[in-house]
Amino acid sequence: MTKPITTPRGKAIFPHLTEADYKFKAEGEYHVKLECSKAECENLINTVGTAIAGEVKKQHDQNPNKAITKAPLPYEIMDDKVIFNFKMKASGTRKADGKTFTQKPILLKADQTPLEDGVQIWGDSILRVVAEPYAWNMPIGIGCSLRLKTVQVIELVTGKGSNTLGDLQVEPVVEPKVNTSEAPF
């Protein structure tokens, strides 16, 4: 287990933090992408690199002749920005004892008091994330995941569902008119 890392302030992209996302995973997943300044993230990038290097060393010690394949990184560098990808399973079964579990991230306000239940965190909110780097060696390669633990909401962007219909009114259904005197064939 590695020491948790804390990000600098960053802008949330497609956050699923108050409710789990079940679209692609039946067990659900909490996740957020966080856009941060590259200059402030060198320490995080180095921590991920160190975790991956540890797994590479383990693989090399076990079998020095086996080719090393690296999996995609949990971040993407875009000019002067870095977009980190944080995830947490909402539920599952532990391999060690077969017991089921549920979990969710700790959500805090800027003053570090708990965020009220039901508050939706939308994209463009300013967050700081505490995560645990988890290095792994799987058939796709050696990689690292950033396991979501705690989120501090510094500037909350939220709202209600918008009415995208505008002023449209319900109109009666009109049956289509069919001209039976002229057959098309």
PyRosetta script that sets phi, psi and omega in degrees:
from pyrosetta import init, pose_from_sequence

init()
pose = pose_from_sequence("MTKPITTPRGKAIFPHLTEADYKFKAEGEYHVKLECSKAECENLINTVGTAIAGEVKKQHDQNPNKAITKAPLPYEIMDDKVIFNFKMKASGTRKADGKTFTQKPILLKADQTPLEDGVQIWGDSILRVVAEPYAWNMPIGIGCSLRLKTVQVIELVTGKGSNTLGDLQVEPVVEPKVNTSEAPF")
pose.set_psi(1, 131.2)
pose.set_omega(1, -179.6)
pose.set_phi(2, -98.0)
pose.set_psi(2, 163.8)
pose.set_omega(2, -179.4)
pose.set_phi(3, -71.1)
pose.set_psi(3, 137.2)
pose.set_omega(3, 177.7)
pose.set_phi(4, -61.6)
pose.set_psi(4, 150.3)
pose.set_omega(4, 177.7)
pose.set_phi(5, -115.2)
pose.set_psi(5, 152.7)
pose.set_omega(5, 178.4)
pose.set_phi(6, -121.2)
pose.set_psi(6, 131.8)
pose.set_omega(6, -179.5)
pose.set_phi(7, -83.5)
pose.set_psi(7, 160.4)
pose.set_omega(7, 167.0)
pose.set_phi(8, -73.9)
pose.set_psi(8, 177.6)
pose.set_omega(8, 176.6)
pose.set_phi(9, -59.3)
pose.set_psi(9, 140.9)
pose.set_omega(9, 178.7)
pose.set_phi(10, -152.7)
pose.set_psi(10, 165.4)
pose.set_omega(10, -178.6)
pose.set_phi(11, -93.5)
pose.set_psi(11, 127.8)
pose.set_omega(11, -180.0)
pose.set_phi(12, -72.6)
pose.set_psi(12, 138.6)
pose.set_omega(12, 176.1)
pose.set_phi(13, -125.7)
pose.set_psi(13, 123.0)
pose.set_omega(13, -179.9)
pose.set_phi(14, 47.3)
pose.set_psi(14, 57.2)
pose.set_omega(14, -178.2)
pose.set_phi(15, -76.4)
pose.set_psi(15, 138.6)
pose.set_omega(15, 169.3)
pose.set_phi(16, -126.1)
pose.set_psi(16, 82.6)
pose.set_omega(16, -173.6)
pose.set_phi(17, -115.9)
pose.set_psi(17, -31.0)
pose.set_omega(17, -179.7)
pose.set_phi(18, -91.0)
pose.set_psi(18, -25.5)
pose.set_omega(18, 176.3)
pose.set_phi(19, -134.4)
pose.set_psi(19, 142.0)
pose.set_omega(19, 179.7)
pose.set_phi(20, -70.0)
pose.set_psi(20, 150.7)
pose.set_omega(20, 176.8)
pose.set_phi(21, -95.9)
pose.set_psi(21, 119.0)
pose.set_omega(21, -178.4)
pose.set_phi(22, -107.1)
pose.set_psi(22, 9.7)
pose.set_omega(22, -174.5)
pose.set_phi(23, -61.7)
pose.set_psi(23, -44.8)
pose.set_omega(23, -175.7)
pose.set_phi(24, -113.7)
pose.set_psi(24, -10.9)
pose.set_omega(24, -178.5)
pose.set_phi(25, -132.1)
pose.set_psi(25, 123.4)
pose.set_omega(25, -177.6)
pose.set_phi(26, -62.9)
pose.set_psi(26, -32.4)
pose.set_omega(26, -179.0)
pose.set_phi(27, -78.7)
pose.set_psi(27, -9.3)
pose.set_omega(27, 179.3)
pose.set_phi(28, 84.0)
pose.set_psi(28, 155.5)
pose.set_omega(28, -179.0)
pose.set_phi(29, -152.0)
pose.set_psi(29, 134.0)
pose.set_omega(29, 169.5)
pose.set_phi(30, -94.3)
pose.set_psi(30, 137.0)
pose.set_omega(30, -179.1)
pose.set_phi(31, -158.3)
pose.set_psi(31, 158.5)
pose.set_omega(31, 174.3)
pose.set_phi(32, -157.1)
pose.set_psi(32, 143.6)
pose.set_omega(32, 168.7)
pose.set_phi(33, -102.1)
pose.set_psi(33, 136.5)
pose.set_omega(33, -176.3)
pose.set_phi(34, -123.5)
pose.set_psi(34, 121.7)
pose.set_omega(34, 178.9)
pose.set_phi(35, -93.3)
pose.set_psi(35, 118.5)
pose.set_omega(35, -178.0)
pose.set_phi(36, -125.2)
pose.set_psi(36, 163.2)
pose.set_omega(36, 175.0)
pose.set_phi(37, -71.4)
pose.set_psi(37, 133.5)
pose.set_omega(37, -178.7)
pose.set_phi(38, -60.5)
pose.set_psi(38, -37.2)
pose.set_omega(38, -178.6)
pose.set_phi(39, -62.1)
pose.set_psi(39, -30.5)
pose.set_omega(39, -178.8)
pose.set_phi(40, -89.0)
pose.set_psi(40, -4.8)
pose.set_omega(40, -171.7)
pose.set_phi(41, -110.8)
pose.set_psi(41, 5.6)
pose.set_omega(41, -177.6)
pose.set_phi(42, -56.1)
pose.set_psi(42, -39.9)
pose.set_omega(42, -179.9)
pose.set_phi(43, -62.8)
pose.set_psi(43, -41.9)
pose.set_omega(43, 179.0)
pose.set_phi(44, -66.3)
pose.set_psi(44, -42.7)
pose.set_omega(44, 179.4)
pose.set_phi(45, -62.5)
pose.set_psi(45, -41.8)
pose.set_omega(45, 178.1)
pose.set_phi(46, -65.4)
pose.set_psi(46, -37.2)
pose.set_omega(46, 178.8)
pose.set_phi(47, -63.4)
pose.set_psi(47, -43.1)
pose.set_omega(47, 177.3)
pose.set_phi(48, -63.9)
pose.set_psi(48, -43.3)
pose.set_omega(48, 178.7)
pose.set_phi(49, -61.5)
pose.set_psi(49, -39.4)
pose.set_omega(49, 178.5)
pose.set_phi(50, -66.2)
pose.set_psi(50, -41.9)
pose.set_omega(50, 178.4)
pose.set_phi(51, -61.8)
pose.set_psi(51, -43.8)
pose.set_omega(51, 179.1)
pose.set_phi(52, -66.6)
pose.set_psi(52, -40.3)
pose.set_omega(52, 179.3)
pose.set_phi(53, -61.5)
pose.set_psi(53, -36.0)
pose.set_omega(53, 177.1)
pose.set_phi(54, -62.7)
pose.set_psi(54, -41.8)
pose.set_omega(54, 177.7)
pose.set_phi(55, -68.6)
pose.set_psi(55, -37.4)
pose.set_omega(55, 177.1)
pose.set_phi(56, -62.5)
pose.set_psi(56, -42.8)
pose.set_omega(56, 178.7)
pose.set_phi(57, -62.8)
pose.set_psi(57, -43.5)
pose.set_omega(57, 177.4)
pose.set_phi(58, -58.6)
pose.set_psi(58, -46.2)
pose.set_omega(58, -179.6)
pose.set_phi(59, -62.0)
pose.set_psi(59, -43.7)
pose.set_omega(59, -179.3)
pose.set_phi(60, -66.2)
pose.set_psi(60, -37.5)
pose.set_omega(60, 178.7)
pose.set_phi(61, -66.4)
pose.set_psi(61, -35.8)
pose.set_omega(61, -179.4)
pose.set_phi(62, -74.6)
pose.set_psi(62, -41.4)
pose.set_omega(62, -176.7)
pose.set_phi(63, -148.9)
pose.set_psi(63, 91.8)
pose.set_omega(63, -175.6)
pose.set_phi(64, -64.2)
pose.set_psi(64, -21.0)
pose.set_omega(64, -177.1)
pose.set_phi(65, -89.7)
pose.set_psi(65, -11.6)
pose.set_omega(65, -178.2)
pose.set_phi(66, -75.1)
pose.set_psi(66, 134.9)
pose.set_omega(66, 178.9)
pose.set_phi(67, -67.8)
pose.set_psi(67, 141.9)
pose.set_omega(67, 179.9)
pose.set_phi(68, -94.4)
pose.set_psi(68, 125.5)
pose.set_omega(68, 175.7)
pose.set_phi(69, -114.6)
pose.set_psi(69, 133.2)
pose.set_omega(69, 179.6)
pose.set_phi(70, -105.2)
pose.set_psi(70, 136.0)
pose.set_omega(70, 176.9)
pose.set_phi(71, -81.9)
pose.set_psi(71, 168.0)
pose.set_omega(71, 177.2)
pose.set_phi(72, -59.8)
pose.set_psi(72, 147.7)
pose.set_omega(72, -180.0)
pose.set_phi(73, -76.7)
pose.set_psi(73, 156.9)
pose.set_omega(73, 178.9)
pose.set_phi(74, -83.3)
pose.set_psi(74, 19.0)
pose.set_omega(74, 177.0)
pose.set_phi(75, -149.6)
pose.set_psi(75, 163.7)
pose.set_omega(75, 178.7)
pose.set_phi(76, -135.6)
pose.set_psi(76, 129.4)
pose.set_omega(76, 179.1)
pose.set_phi(77, -94.7)
pose.set_psi(77, 126.3)
pose.set_omega(77, 179.5)
pose.set_phi(78, -130.1)
pose.set_psi(78, 99.8)
pose.set_omega(78, -177.8)
pose.set_phi(79, 55.8)
pose.set_psi(79, -113.9)
pose.set_omega(79, -177.7)
pose.set_phi(80, -99.5)
pose.set_psi(80, 13.6)
pose.set_omega(80, 179.5)
pose.set_phi(81, -120.0)
pose.set_psi(81, 152.8)
pose.set_omega(81, 173.8)
pose.set_phi(82, -126.8)
pose.set_psi(82, 132.0)
pose.set_omega(82, 177.5)
pose.set_phi(83, -110.2)
pose.set_psi(83, 111.9)
pose.set_omega(83, 179.2)
pose.set_phi(84, -92.6)
pose.set_psi(84, 148.0)
pose.set_omega(84, 179.5)
pose.set_phi(85, -115.8)
pose.set_psi(85, 114.1)
pose.set_omega(85, -179.5)
pose.set_phi(86, -110.5)
pose.set_psi(86, 139.2)
pose.set_omega(86, -177.4)
pose.set_phi(87, -140.9)
pose.set_psi(87, 156.1)
pose.set_omega(87, 173.5)
pose.set_phi(88, -153.3)
pose.set_psi(88, 128.1)
pose.set_omega(88, 175.4)
pose.set_phi(89, -66.1)
pose.set_psi(89, 139.1)
pose.set_omega(89, 178.5)
pose.set_phi(90, -81.7)
pose.set_psi(90, -30.1)
pose.set_omega(90, 179.8)
pose.set_phi(91, -157.5)
pose.set_psi(91, 169.0)
pose.set_omega(91, 179.3)
pose.set_phi(92, 170.1)
pose.set_psi(92, -168.5)
pose.set_omega(92, 178.3)
pose.set_phi(93, -125.3)
pose.set_psi(93, 128.9)
pose.set_omega(93, 178.7)
pose.set_phi(94, -71.5)
pose.set_psi(94, 136.3)
pose.set_omega(94, 178.7)
pose.set_phi(95, -70.9)
pose.set_psi(95, -34.4)
pose.set_omega(95, -174.8)
pose.set_phi(96, -63.7)
pose.set_psi(96, -44.9)
pose.set_omega(96, -175.3)
pose.set_phi(97, -127.2)
pose.set_psi(97, -0.9)
pose.set_omega(97, 176.9)
pose.set_phi(98, 76.9)
pose.set_psi(98, 6.6)
pose.set_omega(98, -179.8)
pose.set_phi(99, -83.7)
pose.set_psi(99, 146.5)
pose.set_omega(99, 178.0)
pose.set_phi(100, -83.7)
pose.set_psi(100, 156.7)
pose.set_omega(100, 178.8)
pose.set_phi(101, -143.4)
pose.set_psi(101, 157.0)
pose.set_omega(101, 168.7)
pose.set_phi(102, -131.4)
pose.set_psi(102, 149.9)
pose.set_omega(102, 179.7)
pose.set_phi(103, -154.2)
pose.set_psi(103, 159.4)
pose.set_omega(103, 173.9)
pose.set_phi(104, -150.1)
pose.set_psi(104, 156.6)
pose.set_omega(104, -178.2)
pose.set_phi(105, -71.2)
pose.set_psi(105, 153.5)
pose.set_omega(105, 174.2)
pose.set_phi(106, -80.3)
pose.set_psi(106, 125.9)
pose.set_omega(106, -178.6)
pose.set_phi(107, -111.9)
pose.set_psi(107, 122.8)
pose.set_omega(107, -177.1)
pose.set_phi(108, -122.2)
pose.set_psi(108, 151.2)
pose.set_omega(108, 171.6)
pose.set_phi(109, -78.5)
pose.set_psi(109, 177.9)
pose.set_omega(109, 179.9)
pose.set_phi(110, -60.9)
pose.set_psi(110, -32.3)
pose.set_omega(110, 179.8)
pose.set_phi(111, -86.7)
pose.set_psi(111, 11.0)
pose.set_omega(111, 177.0)
pose.set_phi(112, 68.2)
pose.set_psi(112, 23.1)
pose.set_omega(112, 169.4)
pose.set_phi(113, -93.7)
pose.set_psi(113, 154.0)
pose.set_omega(113, -177.3)
pose.set_phi(114, -61.1)
pose.set_psi(114, 141.3)
pose.set_omega(114, 175.4)
pose.set_phi(115, -73.9)
pose.set_psi(115, 137.6)
pose.set_omega(115, -178.6)
pose.set_phi(116, -62.4)
pose.set_psi(116, 148.5)
pose.set_omega(116, 176.5)
pose.set_phi(117, -63.9)
pose.set_psi(117, 144.5)
pose.set_omega(117, 176.1)
pose.set_phi(118, 87.2)
pose.set_psi(118, -8.4)
pose.set_omega(118, 178.0)
pose.set_phi(119, -75.1)
pose.set_psi(119, 125.2)
pose.set_omega(119, -179.4)
pose.set_phi(120, -90.3)
pose.set_psi(120, 131.0)
pose.set_omega(120, 176.5)
pose.set_phi(121, -99.5)
pose.set_psi(121, 115.5)
pose.set_omega(121, -177.8)
pose.set_phi(122, -99.6)
pose.set_psi(122, 168.3)
pose.set_omega(122, 175.4)
pose.set_phi(123, -58.0)
pose.set_psi(123, 154.4)
pose.set_omega(123, -177.3)
pose.set_phi(124, 76.6)
pose.set_psi(124, -0.8)
pose.set_omega(124, 170.8)
pose.set_phi(125, -65.0)
pose.set_psi(125, 148.7)
pose.set_omega(125, 177.9)
pose.set_phi(126, -96.8)
pose.set_psi(126, 122.8)
pose.set_omega(126, -173.4)
pose.set_phi(127, -129.9)
pose.set_psi(127, 160.7)
pose.set_omega(127, 162.6)
pose.set_phi(128, -123.7)
pose.set_psi(128, 138.9)
pose.set_omega(128, -175.6)
pose.set_phi(129, -121.8)
pose.set_psi(129, 136.8)
pose.set_omega(129, 170.7)
pose.set_phi(130, -106.3)
pose.set_psi(130, 126.9)
pose.set_omega(130, -176.5)
pose.set_phi(131, -140.1)
pose.set_psi(131, 161.1)
pose.set_omega(131, 177.4)
pose.set_phi(132, -111.0)
pose.set_psi(132, 117.8)
pose.set_omega(132, 175.3)
pose.set_phi(133, -69.3)
pose.set_psi(133, 130.9)
pose.set_omega(133, -179.3)
pose.set_phi(134, -127.0)
pose.set_psi(134, 108.0)
pose.set_omega(134, 179.4)
pose.set_phi(135, -84.4)
pose.set_psi(135, 144.4)
pose.set_omega(135, -177.7)
pose.set_phi(136, -145.9)
pose.set_psi(136, 160.8)
pose.set_omega(136, 177.6)
pose.set_phi(137, -129.7)
pose.set_psi(137, 106.8)
pose.set_omega(137, -176.7)
pose.set_phi(138, -124.6)
pose.set_psi(138, 171.4)
pose.set_omega(138, 179.1)
pose.set_phi(139, -56.8)
pose.set_psi(139, -27.8)
pose.set_omega(139, 179.2)
pose.set_phi(140, -77.3)
pose.set_psi(140, -14.6)
pose.set_omega(140, 178.0)
pose.set_phi(141, 140.2)
pose.set_psi(141, -171.2)
pose.set_omega(141, 178.5)
pose.set_phi(142, -98.9)
pose.set_psi(142, 130.2)
pose.set_omega(142, -177.1)
pose.set_phi(143, -150.4)
pose.set_psi(143, -170.0)
pose.set_omega(143, -178.6)
pose.set_phi(144, -146.2)
pose.set_psi(144, 136.0)
pose.set_omega(144, 173.8)
pose.set_phi(145, -110.7)
pose.set_psi(145, 152.9)
pose.set_omega(145, 176.0)
pose.set_phi(146, -108.2)
pose.set_psi(146, 102.7)
pose.set_omega(146, -176.7)
pose.set_phi(147, -80.7)
pose.set_psi(147, 116.4)
pose.set_omega(147, -178.6)
pose.set_phi(148, -63.0)
pose.set_psi(148, 131.6)
pose.set_omega(148, 178.0)
pose.set_phi(149, -122.4)
pose.set_psi(149, -59.2)
pose.set_omega(149, -175.6)
pose.set_phi(150, -135.4)
pose.set_psi(150, 144.7)
pose.set_omega(150, 177.2)
pose.set_phi(151, -127.6)
pose.set_psi(151, 127.6)
pose.set_omega(151, 174.3)
pose.set_phi(152, -104.1)
pose.set_psi(152, 120.2)
pose.set_omega(152, -178.9)
pose.set_phi(153, -91.9)
pose.set_psi(153, 107.5)
pose.set_omega(153, -177.1)
pose.set_phi(154, -86.3)
pose.set_psi(154, -45.9)
pose.set_omega(154, 175.3)
pose.set_phi(155, -130.7)
pose.set_psi(155, 113.4)
pose.set_omega(155, -175.9)
pose.set_phi(156, -87.9)
pose.set_psi(156, 129.5)
pose.set_omega(156, 170.0)
pose.set_phi(157, -113.1)
pose.set_psi(157, 120.2)
pose.set_omega(157, -178.5)
pose.set_phi(158, -148.7)
pose.set_psi(158, 177.1)
pose.set_omega(158, 178.8)
pose.set_phi(159, 175.4)
pose.set_psi(159, -173.7)
pose.set_omega(159, 178.3)
pose.set_phi(160, -105.7)
pose.set_psi(160, 162.6)
pose.set_omega(160, 175.9)
pose.set_phi(161, -58.0)
pose.set_psi(161, 137.3)
pose.set_omega(161, -177.3)
pose.set_phi(162, -92.9)
pose.set_psi(162, 152.9)
pose.set_omega(162, 176.7)
pose.set_phi(163, -90.2)
pose.set_psi(163, 101.9)
pose.set_omega(163, -178.6)
pose.set_phi(164, -86.2)
pose.set_psi(164, 0.9)
pose.set_omega(164, 179.4)
pose.set_phi(165, -86.6)
pose.set_psi(165, -13.7)
pose.set_omega(165, -179.5)
pose.set_phi(166, 64.5)
pose.set_psi(166, -130.6)
pose.set_omega(166, -177.6)
pose.set_phi(167, -100.4)
pose.set_psi(167, 22.1)
pose.set_omega(167, 179.0)
pose.set_phi(168, -62.8)
pose.set_psi(168, 141.6)
pose.set_omega(168, 179.6)
pose.set_phi(169, -114.4)
pose.set_psi(169, 157.3)
pose.set_omega(169, 176.6)
pose.set_phi(170, -74.6)
pose.set_psi(170, 127.7)
pose.set_omega(170, -179.6)
pose.set_phi(171, -113.4)
pose.set_psi(171, 151.4)
pose.set_omega(171, 177.9)
pose.set_phi(172, -66.9)
pose.set_psi(172, 149.6)
pose.set_omega(172, 179.7)
pose.set_phi(173, -78.3)
pose.set_psi(173, 130.4)
pose.set_omega(173, 179.8)
pose.set_phi(174, -112.5)
pose.set_psi(174, 127.7)
pose.set_omega(174, 178.6)
pose.set_phi(175, -69.2)
pose.set_psi(175, 141.8)
pose.set_omega(175, 178.8)
pose.set_phi(176, -68.4)
pose.set_psi(176, 145.4)
pose.set_omega(176, 178.5)
pose.set_phi(177, -88.4)
pose.set_psi(177, 132.0)
pose.set_omega(177, -179.4)
pose.set_phi(178, -119.9)
pose.set_psi(178, 127.1)
pose.set_omega(178, 177.7)
pose.set_phi(179, -89.9)
pose.set_psi(179, 110.5)
pose.set_omega(179, -176.9)
pose.set_phi(180, -92.7)
pose.set_psi(180, -6.8)
pose.set_omega(180, -178.4)
pose.set_phi(181, -75.1)
pose.set_psi(181, -27.6)
pose.set_omega(181, 179.4)
pose.set_phi(182, -114.7)
pose.set_psi(182, 114.1)
pose.set_omega(182, 178.1)
pose.set_phi(183, -85.7)
pose.set_psi(183, 138.9)
pose.set_omega(183, -177.8)
pose.set_phi(184, -72.6)
pose.set_psi(184, -14.1)
pose.set_omega(184, 179.8)
pose.set_phi(185, -133.2)
pose.dump_pdb("model.pdb")
